Amino acid sequence: MAANQPARRRRDPQRRITEIVEATERVIAARGIEGLTHRAVAEEAGVPLGATTYHFATKDDLIEAALRRAHERYAAALEEWAAQRPTLTTNQLSVLLTDALMGCFGPNRDYEVVELELYVAAVRRPALRAIADRYTETTTGLLLRYVDPATARAATAAMNGLTLRGLASSQHPGRDEVEAVLTRVLTPNPALPATLPTGAENQATARHGQ
């Protein structure tokens, strides 16, 4: 090789994949999943169209990769959050979770909308459901550090509902309402069992499916 000839840039496939997945999230943020195309992602990532189709053959492959990345980021954030708070009272947990939810409706709204769109995509894409399940498992796993299993599952469902309502409605719920709901759900009720028997869980699932 001549001394004055520039060295050829070594290709880094993993970096290229990361760039494409990051661009996919930005496209979804700007256009929604309906506006997601390989061409739009390629333009956003600044790569040839063939690069996106080489690594991700279909639109669903792009969505799956973005959902996996979003979950990894979510799980890491929850782990860091819990590591800084090894013990919490019910009131402290209610206040801190309210802080997190209110952030979803404020400065973190755009990010949360993308994450929710990816999550809801699993409704019509069965291949995504295992990843979507991990969101529920991750949230419940965090709460199990502070409350019993039944309360953790109830709080996970309440938080999902509040987030969906807050992002999809014309006006998100106020802080007082969110904190009141979470406090009610997180406060242990000694009259109720901490876990449901297997039979009761199956019956509840059957009723839900009817």
Summary of the structure (lengths in Angstrom):
residues: 210
radius of gyration: 21.1
end to end distance: 71.7
largest distance: 82.2
contacts: 549
relative contact order: 0.09
helix: 74%
strand: 0%
